[in-house]
Amino acid sequence: MRKKTASMRNARLKPNPAGWRGQVESACARQGLQLTALRQQVLAILAESSGPLGAYAIIDRLSRLEGKPIAPPTVYRTLEFFLEHGFVYKIESRNAYAPCEHIGHAHHGALLLCEKCGRSDEIEDVKLDRLLQEAAARAGFEPHRQMVELVGLCRDCAP
């Protein structure tokens, strides 16, 4: 099964930032999680972005909005909060974060990353997850988080 993240769809397929943002806000309310002013600002920046963002891109946007420098650790803590609760996923190879359309689940799938247009699709596959978990167990390894990244060309960019 293939799942596209809301913020990663091609420009032709307009993402629904209000929908993802609303889902995160509802999930926080249900779980009793506090959405501080900083978390709300980062949430808005991620929701409005057309692609994955690195922490420093978020810091730069926050600094411009606030008209003052923003301390990187505060943004990293906020991103960690979103990651921990399944609201975003991290593209390790790009050190970037993107909204997860299916919030609240553990990200144990694979990301398909287009090296031409930057598109990112998330694949959830129970068999792949099980294979990776079993291989890790055989090696005596206990994973805390997993994300496989496949880099290539998406269907729109492939020749």
Phi and psi in degrees as a GROMACS rama.xvg file:
@    title "Ramachandran Plot"
@    xaxis  label "Phi"
@    yaxis  label "Psi"
@TYPE xy
-115.816  130.119  ARG-2
-122.349  127.648  LYS-3
-93.0027  137.121  LYS-4
-79.1296  146.079  THR-5
-56.0469  -41.775  ALA-6
-82.6748  -7.38466  SER-7
-101.378  -4.42782  MET-8
-63.2515  154.13  ARG-9
-58.9262  158.539  ASN-10
-55.3886  -31.3835  ALA-11
-63.2157  -31.5293  ARG-12
-101.946  89.6927  LEU-13
-60.3658  123.413  LYS-14
-67.3164  162.107  PRO-15
-110.847  83.0131  ASN-16
-61.9282  -36.3822  PRO-17
-65.8448  -35.8437  ALA-18
-64.3937  -49.9056  GLY-19
-64.4569  -45.7395  TRP-20
-59.5975  -43.8376  ARG-21
-62.9214  -38.5077  GLY-22
-62.448  -42.9804  GLN-23
-64.6974  -45.6127  VAL-24
-60.9639  -42.4573  GLU-25
-65.106  -43.5215  SER-26
-61.9724  -41.1547  ALA-27
-63.6405  -42.6995  CYS-28
-63.495  -44.5063  ALA-29
-63.5338  -37.4308  ARG-30
-92.801  -0.691011  GLN-31
70.2611  28.9028  GLY-32
-91.4696  137.184  LEU-33
-84.0778  127.53  GLN-34
-100.325  91.2298  LEU-35
-65.9832  170.542  THR-36
-58.7903  -42.4911  ALA-37
-64.1071  -44.2701  LEU-38
-61.2834  -39.318  ARG-39
-64.6932  -39.1489  GLN-40
-66.8744  -44.3257  GLN-41
-65.5773  -39.9152  VAL-42
-56.9938  -46.1115  LEU-43
-64.3226  -42.4067  ALA-44
-62.7721  -45.658  ILE-45
-64.9392  -40.5246  LEU-46
-64.4166  -35.7767  ALA-47
-87.5011  -9.44726  GLU-48
-75.7268  144.834  SER-49
-88.3424  -1.81778  SER-50
-158.681  177.262  GLY-51
-60.9349  148.351  PRO-52
-126.168  140.409  LEU-53
-83.5399  163.648  GLY-54
-58.0517  -40.2184  ALA-55
-71.5862  -27.4364  TYR-56
-67.9115  -38.7334  ALA-57
-67.0759  -43.392  ILE-58
-59.7274  -43.0722  ILE-59
-61.6643  -44.7046  ASP-60
-65.5383  -41.6963  ARG-61
-62.3734  -43.3249  LEU-62
-59.7693  -41.6147  SER-63
-67.1353  -40.6558  ARG-64
-65.0808  -42.1492  LEU-65
-84.0484  -20.3931  GLU-66
71.3618  25.2008  GLY-67
-155.453  160.916  LYS-68
-65.9564  145.91  PRO-69
-114.839  133.688  ILE-70
-73.3264  123.224  ALA-71
-52.5  -40.6324  PRO-72
-58.365  -31.9258  PRO-73
-66.8624  -38.2778  THR-74
-72.0175  -40.8076  VAL-75
-61.274  -39.6006  TYR-76
-64.9083  -39.2387  ARG-77
-65.1526  -44.2098  THR-78
-64.5014  -37.8208  LEU-79
-63.5653  -39.9935  GLU-80
-58.7988  -48.3615  PHE-81
-63.982  -39.9364  PHE-82
-65.9699  -46.0313  LEU-83
-58.131  -34.4573  GLU-84
-98.0415  7.75669  HIS-85
75.3048  22.5498  GLY-86
-87.0233  -26.6209  PHE-87
-133.833  165.524  VAL-88
-123.663  156.084  TYR-89
-106.815  129.963  LYS-90
-91.002  98.0646  ILE-91
-57.4551  -44.9385  GLU-92
-66.1462  -22.518  SER-93
-109.325  -3.03372  ARG-94
49.1409  49.2048  ASN-95
-131.246  160.374  ALA-96
-122.855  145.08  TYR-97
-141.831  146.712  ALA-98
-61.4836  142.635  PRO-99
-99.806  122.794  CYS-100
-64.8683  -29.8732  GLU-101
-109.303  77.1223  HIS-102
-69.1225  156.386  ILE-103
88.14  -3.14718  GLY-104
-102.799  156.323  HIS-105
-71.2311  136.659  ALA-106
-87.5763  88.3457  HIS-107
-119.631  54.2997  HIS-108
-130.578  -142.499  GLY-109
-136.828  147.275  ALA-110
-106.797  134.487  LEU-111
-102.101  114.357  LEU-112
-111.582  119.582  LEU-113
-83.0283  123.373  CYS-114
-79.657  -7.65397  GLU-115
-95.9682  -53.8736  LYS-116
-101.966  -11.348  CYS-117
87.801  -0.262474  GLY-118
-57.8516  146.444  ARG-119
-135.829  120.376  SER-120
-114.916  139.735  ASP-121
-101.945  131.152  GLU-122
-111.238  128.906  ILE-123
-106.754  120.756  GLU-124
-140.056  112.378  ASP-125
-61.6072  -39.9106  VAL-126
-64.0958  -43.5509  LYS-127
-62.1973  -44.3562  LEU-128
-59.278  -46.9598  ASP-129
-62.0679  -43.6673  ARG-130
-58.2727  -46.1298  LEU-131
-65.9259  -41.9319  LEU-132
-62.659  -44.1317  GLN-133
-65.046  -41.5125  GLU-134
-64.0199  -40.9471  ALA-135
-64.6464  -42.4972  ALA-136
-62.7093  -42.4577  ALA-137
-60.6261  -30.9483  ARG-138
-86.7717  0.620395  ALA-139
73.3327  26.8057  GLY-140
-109.865  137.218  PHE-141
-112.611  98.7865  GLU-142
-71.0558  144.669  PRO-143
-102.304  -26.9382  HIS-144
-156.417  145.45  ARG-145
-141.166  145.653  GLN-146
-158.383  118.432  MET-147
-90.6562  134.971  VAL-148
-116.435  125.315  GLU-149
-111.324  123.977  LEU-150
-108.07  133.147  VAL-151
-178.783  -142.859  GLY-152
-117.912  131.875  LEU-153
-71.5683  172.144  CYS-154
-61.0427  -27.6526  ARG-155
-80.5028  -24.8554  ASP-156
-100.654  -17.2696  CYS-157
-65.9837  143.264  ALA-158
